[in-house]
Amino acid sequence: MTAESRKIREGAARGVYFAWGSHQAGNLQQILDWTGKPICAVQVDALIKAFRTALDGFMEASQVDPELGQRVSKRKKRILMNTQLAEEEISGLLRRIDETNR
C-alpha cells in the first residue's frame, strides 16, 4: 500500500495497493472498489516484469542515441542504486552501458 499523500487526499492521485504471490490484483480491486475510495490494485509480479521490459527498452534506446547514451553513462550508478535488481543484473547493465559508450 502506498503512503497517503496530499495529492491522494486532494483527489489528484490514486492510492496503490499491491497483490503478490497467489493473491490476484483483480480480486483485491473488487474489494477496494467497495470502499468507494480512489485506490488501484497492482500485481507486483506484473509490475516487476514491466519495469524490466522498460529498463531493457531504455538501455536499447541509449545504445541507439549517442546523446542519451552519454547521459546514462554519466549517471549509471545513480540510476540503478535504488533498484532491487540482483547484483549480477546491475553489473550486467553497467557493462552494457560501458560497452555502448566506447
LUMGU-410786 format. One record per residue: residue in one letter; x, y, z of N, C-alpha, C in turn. Coordinates in Angstrom, 2 decimals. Layout:
// LUMGU-410786
   aa      n_xx      n_yy      n_zz     ca_xx     ca_yy     ca_zz      c_xx      c_yy      c_zz
    A         X         Y         Z         X         Y         Z         X         Y         Z
...
END
This chain:
// LUMGU-410786
   aa      n_xx      n_yy      n_zz     ca_xx     ca_yy     ca_zz      c_xx      c_yy      c_zz
    M      0.85     -1.16      0.00      0.00      0.00      0.00      0.90      1.23      0.00
    T      0.51      2.24     -0.76      1.27      3.49     -0.77      0.89      4.33      0.44
    A      1.81      5.18      0.83      1.51      6.12      1.90      0.51      7.14      1.36
    E     -0.34      7.62      2.22     -1.33      8.60      1.76     -0.66      9.96      1.66
    S     -0.67     10.51      0.47     -0.04     11.80      0.22     -1.10     12.90      0.14
    R     -0.62     14.12      0.09     -1.52     15.26     -0.08     -2.28     15.14     -1.40
    K     -1.59     14.70     -2.45     -2.24     14.55     -3.76     -3.37     13.52     -3.70
    I     -3.18     12.45     -2.96     -4.25     11.45     -2.82     -5.41     12.06     -2.04
    R     -5.11     12.74     -0.96     -6.18     13.36     -0.16     -6.94     14.41     -0.96
    E     -6.25     15.11     -1.86     -6.90     16.12     -2.69     -7.64     15.53     -3.88
    G     -7.46     14.22     -4.12     -8.11     13.57     -5.24     -7.36     13.72     -6.56
    A     -6.12     14.22     -6.51     -5.32     14.41     -7.72     -4.53     13.15     -8.08
    A     -4.49     12.17     -7.19     -3.78     10.91     -7.43     -4.54      9.78     -6.75
    R     -4.25      8.57     -7.18     -4.89      7.40     -6.57     -3.88      6.67     -5.68
    G     -4.39      6.04     -4.66     -3.56      5.18     -3.84     -3.30      3.88     -4.59
    V     -2.26      3.18     -4.20     -1.92      1.91     -4.85     -1.77      0.84     -3.76
    Y     -2.47     -0.27     -3.94     -2.32     -1.43     -3.08     -1.74     -2.54     -3.95
    F     -0.88     -3.35     -3.37     -0.16     -4.36     -4.12     -0.62     -5.77     -3.77
    A     -0.75     -6.60     -4.80     -1.06     -8.03     -4.62      0.13     -8.83     -5.13
    W      0.47     -9.91     -4.45      1.58    -10.74     -4.89      1.33    -12.18     -4.53
    G      2.19    -13.04     -5.07      2.05    -14.47     -4.80      0.76    -15.00     -5.39
    S      0.04    -15.77     -4.60     -1.20    -16.38     -5.09     -2.39    -15.41     -5.04
    H     -2.18    -14.23     -4.50     -3.25    -13.23     -4.43     -3.32    -12.47     -5.76
    Q     -4.52    -12.20     -6.21     -4.70    -11.56     -7.52     -5.16    -10.11     -7.36
    A     -4.56     -9.23     -8.16     -4.91     -7.81     -8.12     -6.38     -7.60     -8.46
    G     -6.92     -8.40     -9.36     -8.33     -8.27     -9.74     -9.26     -8.48     -8.56
    N     -8.97     -9.49     -7.75     -9.78     -9.75     -6.56     -9.64     -8.62     -5.55
    L     -8.41     -8.15     -5.36     -8.17     -7.04     -4.44     -8.90     -5.79     -4.93
    Q     -8.88     -5.56     -6.24     -9.54     -4.37     -6.80    -11.04     -4.40     -6.53
    Q    -11.65     -5.58     -6.63    -13.08     -5.69     -6.35    -13.38     -5.26     -4.92
    I    -12.56     -5.68     -4.00    -12.75     -5.30     -2.59    -12.53     -3.79     -2.43
    L    -11.48     -3.27     -3.06    -11.18     -1.84     -2.95    -12.29     -0.98     -3.57
    D    -12.90     -1.47     -4.65    -13.99     -0.73     -5.29    -15.16     -0.54     -4.33
    W    -15.40     -1.49     -3.46    -16.49     -1.38     -2.49    -16.27     -0.23     -1.53
    T    -15.01      0.16     -1.30    -14.73      1.24     -0.35    -15.12      2.60     -0.92
    G    -15.20      2.69     -2.26    -15.53      3.95     -2.89    -14.37      4.94     -2.92
    K    -13.18      4.50     -2.48    -12.01      5.38     -2.49    -11.22      5.16     -3.78
    P    -10.50      6.17     -4.24     -9.71      6.04     -5.48     -8.41      5.26     -5.23
    I     -8.53      3.95     -5.23     -7.38      3.08     -4.97     -7.26      2.08     -6.11
    C     -6.05      1.85     -6.57     -5.78      0.94     -7.67     -4.99     -0.26     -7.14
    A     -5.39     -1.46     -7.52     -4.66     -2.67     -7.15     -3.69     -3.02     -8.27
    V     -2.47     -3.37     -7.90     -1.43     -3.71     -8.87     -0.82     -5.06     -8.51
    Q     -0.65     -5.90     -9.52      0.01     -7.19     -9.34      1.52     -6.97     -9.34
    V      2.18     -7.26     -8.24      3.61     -6.99     -8.11      4.42     -7.70     -9.18
    D      4.10     -8.95     -9.46      4.85     -9.70    -10.47      4.77     -9.00    -11.83
    A      3.61     -8.51    -12.19      3.44     -7.80    -13.46      4.20     -6.48    -13.44
    L      4.22     -5.81    -12.31      4.94     -4.56    -12.18      6.44     -4.78    -12.36
    I      6.97     -5.81    -11.76      8.39     -6.12    -11.90      8.72     -6.46    -13.34
    K      7.88     -7.26    -13.97      8.11     -7.62    -15.38      8.07     -6.37    -16.26
    A      7.12     -5.48    -16.02      7.01     -4.25    -16.80      8.23     -3.36    -16.59
    F      8.72     -3.29    -15.35      9.91     -2.50    -15.06     11.11     -3.03    -15.83
    R     11.29     -4.33    -15.81     12.43     -4.93    -16.52     12.31     -4.72    -18.03
    T     11.11     -4.83    -18.57     10.89     -4.59    -20.00     11.21     -3.13    -20.34
    A     10.75     -2.22    -19.51     11.01     -0.80    -19.74     12.50     -0.50    -19.63
    L     13.17     -1.11    -18.67     14.60     -0.90    -18.49     15.37     -1.41    -19.71
    D     14.97     -2.57    -20.22     15.61     -3.10    -21.44     15.40     -2.14    -22.61
    G     14.19     -1.62    -22.76     13.91     -0.67    -23.84     14.71      0.60    -23.69
    F     14.86      1.06    -22.47     15.65      2.26    -22.20     17.11      2.02    -22.54
    M     17.63      0.86    -22.16     19.02      0.53    -22.46     19.24      0.45    -23.96
    E     18.31     -0.13    -24.68     18.42     -0.20    -26.14     18.40      1.20    -26.75
    A     17.53      2.05    -26.23     17.45      3.43    -26.73     18.76      4.17    -26.47
    S     19.38      3.90    -25.32     20.64      4.58    -25.01     21.78      4.08    -25.90
    Q     21.63      2.89    -26.46     22.64      2.37    -27.39     22.48      3.00    -28.78
    V     21.26      3.35    -29.14     20.97      3.92    -30.46     21.22      5.43    -30.48
    D     20.92      6.09    -29.38     21.03      7.55    -29.29     22.30      7.92    -28.52
    P     23.34      8.40    -29.22     24.61      8.70    -28.55     24.48      9.72    -27.41
    E     23.64     10.73    -27.60     23.48     11.74    -26.55     22.87     11.13    -25.29
    L     21.83     10.33    -25.47     21.22      9.63    -24.33     22.23      8.68    -23.71
    G     22.97      7.96    -24.53     23.98      7.03    -24.04     25.01      7.70    -23.15
    Q     25.44      8.89    -23.52     26.42      9.63    -22.71     25.81     10.07    -21.38
    R     24.56     10.54    -21.43     23.90     10.95    -20.18     23.72      9.77    -19.25
    V     23.33      8.63    -19.81     23.14      7.42    -18.99     24.46      6.98    -18.40
    S     25.51      7.01    -19.21     26.83      6.58    -18.75     27.30      7.42    -17.57
    K     27.07      8.73    -17.63     27.47      9.63    -16.54     26.69      9.36    -15.26
    R     25.44      8.93    -15.41     24.56      8.79    -14.25     24.27      7.34    -13.88
    K     24.97      6.41    -14.47     24.59      4.99    -14.34     24.52      4.50    -12.91
    K     25.43      4.90    -12.06     25.40      4.42    -10.68     24.18      4.98     -9.94
    R     23.84      6.23    -10.18     22.68      6.84     -9.51     21.38      6.27    -10.04
    I     21.34      5.92    -11.31     20.11      5.39    -11.91     19.73      4.07    -11.27
    L     20.72      3.23    -11.01     20.43      1.86    -10.56     20.59      1.65     -9.06
    M     21.06      2.64     -8.31     21.38      2.37     -6.92     20.17      2.09     -6.03
    N     18.98      2.52     -6.40     17.81      2.29     -5.56     16.92      1.16     -6.06
    T     17.41      0.39     -7.02     16.60     -0.71     -7.53     16.83     -1.97     -6.70
    Q     15.92     -2.89     -6.80     16.03     -4.15     -6.10     16.51     -5.27     -7.03
    L     17.20     -4.91     -8.10     17.72     -5.91     -9.01     18.86     -6.66     -8.34
    A     19.06     -7.90     -8.75     20.17     -8.69     -8.22     21.48     -8.02     -8.64
    E     22.50     -8.17     -7.82     23.80     -7.56     -8.08     24.34     -7.91     -9.46
    E     24.17     -9.17     -9.87     24.67     -9.57    -11.19     23.89     -8.91    -12.32
    E     22.61     -8.65    -12.11     21.83     -7.93    -13.12     22.32     -6.49    -13.25
    I     22.59     -5.85    -12.12     23.10     -4.48    -12.15     24.46     -4.45    -12.83
    S     25.33     -5.40    -12.50     26.65     -5.45    -13.12     26.53     -5.62    -14.63
    G     25.62     -6.47    -15.07     25.40     -6.68    -16.50     24.92     -5.41    -17.18
    L     24.00     -4.70    -16.54     23.51     -3.44    -17.12     24.62     -2.40    -17.20
    L     25.44     -2.31    -16.15     26.54     -1.35    -16.17     27.54     -1.70    -17.28
    R     27.80     -2.98    -17.48     28.69     -3.40    -18.58     28.11     -3.00    -19.93
    R     26.79     -3.20    -20.10     26.15     -2.80    -21.36     26.29     -1.31    -21.61
    I     26.13     -0.52    -20.56     26.26      0.94    -20.71     27.69      1.27    -21.13
    D     28.67      0.67    -20.46     30.07      0.95    -20.80     30.39      0.55    -22.22
    E     29.92     -0.62    -22.64     30.20     -1.11    -24.00     29.56     -0.22    -25.05
    T     28.41      0.30    -24.75     27.69      1.16    -25.69     28.43      2.46    -25.93
    N     29.07      2.97    -24.91     29.67      4.31    -24.99     31.17      4.30    -25.23
    R     31.68      3.22    -25.78     33.11      3.17    -26.13     33.34      3.74    -27.48
END
